[in-house]
Amino acid sequence: MTKKVNKSGYVAVLGRPNVGKSTLVNALVGEKVSIVTSKPQTTQLNILGILHNRESQIVFIDTPGLLSERQMKYNSKALNREAVNALSQADLVLMVVEANIWKRADDYILEHLKEINTNAILTVNKVDRFKNKNSILDFLKDHSNNSQIIETVPVSALYNKNLSRLTTVIERHLPIQTPKYKEGMITDKDTDFRITEIMRERLMHHLRDELPYSVECQLDHFDDKKKIVMIDLMIRTQKPAHKKIIIGKAGKLLKVIATEARLEIENLLNKKVFLSTQVRSVKKGKSLRA
């Protein structure tokens, strides 16, 4: 009897801010493991999304946006620490770019991959924006001709287009080894983290320009009863002015944000949720995590 062969490995998902990395990981895994907003660098920590197939296990590492133009201007050799950590454990890299958009930061990523002798699958996202797919052929051809690019796959993460082919290409380049995570596990982040990230996503969605990155969400209480889960969640910011913005006039904005978050948390937990939220300002100079 032939022994079943398992292919498994870590796949670092790298790219500029807002190219669709988190949307791609969520679509590939088949469940939301990383929050998605239009605000650049929403993802602040590496998050694992685990895809279980019949003969493979692919562990995606969703990284923060690697470089902004401003970061490149002030330090052309700087790499996000989380991205460096992802590369150090990766068996393969997905370099995510937008169709027909190539920037200096994309060149820099390729240069770094060459320096560390790491190959990548060029994943050209957002092809759904082009009805005539011939309009992106030159882009695919021009940017596939690089020693670090082993294959190029055009996709639409938003509309789940060509993701099965991308998965097949990834599997082709993974090492043969025993899977590291038990079947059914889709992320390394616990429920508490995922709940606070849901709230942070809703905050960023409604307050994209007004909300600073320093805002944090903290789970103060979680009580899983038979028919309902009781949750107390604290939103923390460094300025009283930000507290007022989050709450909104007569508390209306916070009510909308909390309602949206509660519905998504109920979907995550598959149970009714009572969500209580508070907003607290922390004195300047004091750590939000204290």
C-alpha positions as CSV (number, residue, x, y, z in Angstrom):
1,M,0.0,0.0,0.0
2,T,1.4,3.4,-1.0
3,K,2.1,5.7,1.9
4,K,0.3,9.0,1.7
5,V,2.6,11.9,0.9
6,N,2.0,15.2,2.8
7,K,3.3,18.5,1.6
8,S,3.4,21.2,4.2
9,G,5.1,24.6,4.7
10,Y,5.0,28.2,5.7
11,V,4.1,30.8,2.9
12,A,5.0,34.4,3.7
13,V,2.5,36.8,2.0
14,L,4.5,40.0,1.3
15,G,3.6,43.2,-0.5
16,R,3.0,46.9,-0.2
17,P,0.1,48.2,2.0
18,N,-3.4,47.8,0.5
19,V,-2.5,45.3,-2.3
20,G,-5.0,42.9,-0.8
21,K,-2.8,40.5,1.3
22,S,-5.3,40.0,4.1
23,T,-8.2,39.6,1.7
24,L,-6.2,37.0,-0.2
25,V,-5.3,35.0,2.9
26,N,-8.9,35.0,4.1
27,A,-10.1,33.8,0.7
28,L,-7.5,31.1,0.5
29,V,-8.2,29.8,4.0
30,G,-12.0,30.1,3.5
31,E,-12.6,32.0,6.7
32,K,-11.8,35.4,8.0
33,V,-8.6,35.2,10.0
34,S,-7.2,38.7,9.3
35,I,-9.1,42.0,9.4
36,V,-9.5,44.0,6.2
37,T,-9.9,47.8,5.8
38,S,-8.9,50.4,3.3
39,K,-6.5,52.0,5.8
40,P,-2.8,51.1,4.9
41,Q,-1.0,48.7,7.3
42,T,-4.1,47.6,9.1
43,T,-2.4,44.3,9.9
44,Q,0.1,45.0,12.7
45,L,1.2,41.5,13.6
46,N,2.0,38.4,11.5
47,I,-1.1,36.3,11.5
48,L,-1.2,32.6,10.5
49,G,-4.0,31.4,8.2
50,I,-4.0,27.6,7.7
51,L,-5.4,25.8,4.7
52,H,-6.0,22.1,5.0
53,N,-6.2,20.1,1.8
54,R,-6.3,16.4,1.2
55,E,-2.6,16.0,0.7
56,S,-1.2,19.3,1.9
57,Q,-1.2,21.9,4.6
58,I,-0.4,25.5,3.7
59,V,0.4,27.9,6.5
60,F,0.0,31.4,5.2
61,I,1.7,34.2,7.2
62,D,-0.2,37.5,6.6
63,T,2.3,40.3,7.2
64,P,1.8,44.0,7.7
65,G,2.3,46.2,4.6
66,L,6.0,45.9,4.0
67,L,7.0,49.4,2.9
68,S,5.4,52.8,2.3
69,E,6.9,55.4,0.0
70,R,7.6,57.5,3.1
71,Q,9.5,54.6,4.8
72,M,11.6,54.1,1.7
73,K,12.4,57.8,1.6
74,Y,13.9,57.9,5.1
75,N,15.4,54.4,5.2
76,S,15.8,52.6,2.0
77,K,17.2,49.5,3.8
78,A,14.6,49.3,6.5
79,L,12.4,46.2,6.6
80,N,9.3,45.7,8.8
81,R,10.3,43.5,11.7
82,E,7.3,41.3,11.3
83,A,8.1,40.8,7.6
84,V,11.6,39.8,8.5
85,N,10.3,37.2,11.0
86,A,7.9,35.9,8.4
87,L,10.7,35.5,5.8
88,S,13.0,33.7,8.4
89,Q,10.5,30.8,8.7
90,A,9.0,30.8,5.2
91,D,9.4,27.9,2.8
92,L,7.9,30.0,0.1
93,V,6.9,33.6,-0.6
94,L,3.8,35.1,-2.2
95,M,4.7,38.5,-3.5
96,V,1.4,40.3,-3.9
97,V,1.0,43.3,-6.3
98,E,-1.9,45.1,-7.9
99,A,-2.6,44.5,-11.6
100,N,-1.1,47.2,-13.8
101,I,0.4,49.0,-10.8
102,W,4.1,48.6,-10.0
103,K,6.0,50.9,-7.6
104,R,9.4,51.4,-6.2
105,A,8.5,49.4,-3.1
106,D,7.8,46.4,-5.3
107,D,11.3,46.7,-6.8
108,Y,12.7,46.9,-3.3
109,I,10.9,43.7,-2.2
110,L,12.4,41.9,-5.2
111,E,15.9,43.2,-4.4
112,H,15.6,42.0,-0.8
113,L,14.4,38.6,-1.9
114,K,17.4,38.4,-4.2
115,E,19.8,39.3,-1.3
116,I,18.5,36.5,0.8
117,N,18.2,34.1,-2.1
118,T,14.5,33.5,-1.7
119,N,12.1,32.7,-4.6
120,A,8.6,34.0,-4.8
121,I,5.3,33.4,-6.7
122,L,4.2,36.7,-8.1
123,T,0.5,37.0,-7.2
124,V,-1.1,39.7,-9.3
125,N,-4.3,40.7,-7.4
126,K,-7.3,42.8,-8.4
127,V,-7.5,41.6,-12.0
128,D,-11.3,42.0,-11.6
129,R,-10.8,45.7,-12.2
130,F,-10.1,45.0,-15.9
131,K,-12.9,43.6,-18.0
132,N,-10.5,43.1,-20.9
133,K,-7.8,40.7,-19.5
134,N,-5.6,41.4,-22.5
135,S,-4.9,44.8,-20.9
136,I,-2.8,43.2,-18.2
137,L,-0.8,40.8,-20.4
138,D,2.1,43.1,-20.9
139,F,2.2,43.8,-17.1
140,L,2.3,40.1,-16.4
141,K,5.0,39.5,-19.0
142,D,7.2,42.4,-17.9
143,H,7.2,41.6,-14.2
144,S,7.5,37.8,-14.5
145,N,10.9,38.2,-16.1
146,N,12.9,38.2,-12.8
147,S,15.3,35.6,-11.4
148,Q,13.4,35.5,-8.1
149,I,10.0,34.9,-9.6
150,I,9.4,31.2,-10.1
151,E,5.7,31.5,-11.3
152,T,3.1,34.2,-11.9
153,V,-0.5,33.8,-11.1
154,P,-3.2,36.5,-11.7
155,V,-6.1,36.4,-9.2
156,S,-9.0,38.3,-7.7
157,A,-9.0,37.7,-4.0
158,L,-12.2,39.7,-3.6
159,Y,-14.1,37.6,-6.1
160,N,-12.3,34.3,-5.5
161,K,-11.0,34.1,-9.0
162,N,-8.1,31.7,-10.0
163,L,-7.4,30.9,-6.3
164,S,-7.6,27.1,-6.9
165,R,-4.8,27.5,-9.5
166,L,-2.8,29.6,-7.0
167,T,-3.2,26.9,-4.4
168,T,-2.0,24.2,-6.9
169,V,1.1,26.3,-7.8
170,I,1.9,26.8,-4.1
171,E,1.6,23.0,-3.4
172,R,4.0,22.3,-6.3
173,H,6.8,24.2,-4.5
174,L,6.2,23.1,-0.9
175,P,8.5,20.6,0.8
176,I,7.4,17.1,1.6
177,Q,7.0,17.0,5.4
178,T,4.5,16.2,8.1
179,P,1.8,19.0,8.7
180,K,2.6,21.1,11.8
181,Y,-1.0,21.9,12.8
182,K,-3.9,19.7,13.6
183,E,-6.7,19.4,11.2
184,G,-9.5,22.0,11.7
185,M,-7.1,24.7,13.1
186,I,-7.3,27.7,10.8
187,T,-5.3,30.3,12.7
188,D,-2.7,30.6,15.5
189,K,-4.6,33.5,17.1
190,D,-7.0,32.8,20.0
191,T,-10.6,33.9,20.2
192,D,-9.8,36.9,22.4
193,F,-7.5,38.3,19.8
194,R,-9.9,37.7,17.0
195,I,-12.7,39.5,18.9
196,T,-10.6,42.6,19.6
197,E,-9.5,42.6,16.0
198,I,-13.1,42.6,14.8
199,M,-13.7,45.7,16.9
200,R,-10.6,47.4,15.6
201,E,-11.7,46.7,12.0
202,R,-15.1,48.3,12.6
203,L,-13.4,51.3,14.1
204,M,-11.1,51.7,11.2
205,H,-13.9,51.3,8.7
206,H,-16.0,54.1,10.2
207,L,-13.1,56.4,11.2
208,R,-10.5,55.8,8.6
209,D,-9.0,59.4,8.5
210,E,-9.8,60.4,12.1
211,L,-8.6,57.3,13.9
212,P,-4.9,56.9,14.8
213,Y,-3.1,53.6,14.8
214,S,-2.5,54.0,18.5
215,V,-6.1,53.0,19.3
216,E,-6.2,49.5,20.8
217,C,-9.0,47.2,21.8
218,Q,-8.8,45.1,25.0
219,L,-11.1,42.2,26.1
220,D,-11.9,42.8,29.8
221,H,-14.5,40.1,30.3
222,F,-15.7,37.0,28.5
223,D,-18.4,34.8,30.0
224,D,-19.7,32.0,27.9
225,K,-23.2,31.1,29.2
226,K,-25.5,28.4,27.8
227,K,-27.4,30.7,25.4
228,I,-25.4,33.8,25.3
229,V,-21.8,35.1,25.6
230,M,-21.3,38.2,27.7
231,I,-18.4,40.4,26.5
232,D,-16.9,43.6,28.0
233,L,-14.5,45.3,25.6
234,M,-12.4,48.4,26.2
235,I,-11.3,50.8,23.4
236,R,-8.2,52.7,24.5
237,T,-6.7,55.8,22.9
238,Q,-4.2,58.4,24.0
239,K,-6.2,61.6,23.4
240,P,-9.5,62.7,24.9
241,A,-10.4,64.2,21.5
242,H,-10.1,60.8,19.9
243,K,-12.4,59.4,22.6
244,K,-15.1,61.9,21.7
245,I,-14.7,61.1,18.0
246,I,-15.1,57.4,18.6
247,I,-18.2,57.8,20.8
248,G,-19.8,60.3,18.4
249,K,-22.7,62.7,19.1
250,A,-24.9,61.3,21.8
251,G,-23.0,58.0,21.5
252,K,-24.6,57.2,18.1
253,L,-21.4,56.3,16.3
254,L,-20.1,53.9,18.9
255,K,-23.5,52.2,19.0
256,V,-23.3,51.6,15.2
257,I,-19.7,50.3,15.5
258,A,-20.5,48.1,18.4
259,T,-23.6,46.6,16.7
260,E,-21.6,45.7,13.6
261,A,-18.9,44.2,15.7
262,R,-21.4,42.2,17.8
263,L,-23.0,40.7,14.7
264,E,-19.6,39.6,13.4
265,I,-18.5,38.2,16.8
266,E,-21.8,36.2,16.8
267,N,-20.8,34.8,13.5
268,L,-17.3,33.9,14.8
269,L,-18.7,32.2,18.0
270,N,-21.9,30.8,16.4
271,K,-23.7,32.1,19.4
272,K,-25.7,35.1,20.6
273,V,-23.5,37.9,22.1
274,F,-24.1,40.7,24.6
275,L,-21.4,43.2,23.9
276,S,-20.6,46.1,26.3
277,T,-18.1,48.7,25.1
278,Q,-16.3,51.5,26.9
279,V,-13.8,54.1,25.6
280,R,-10.9,55.3,27.7
281,S,-8.2,57.8,27.1
282,V,-4.7,57.0,28.4
283,K,-2.4,59.8,29.4
284,K,0.2,60.7,26.9
285,G,3.5,58.9,27.4
286,K,1.8,55.9,29.1
287,S,1.7,52.7,27.2
288,L,-1.7,51.6,26.0
289,R,-0.8,48.1,26.8
290,A,-0.1,48.9,30.5
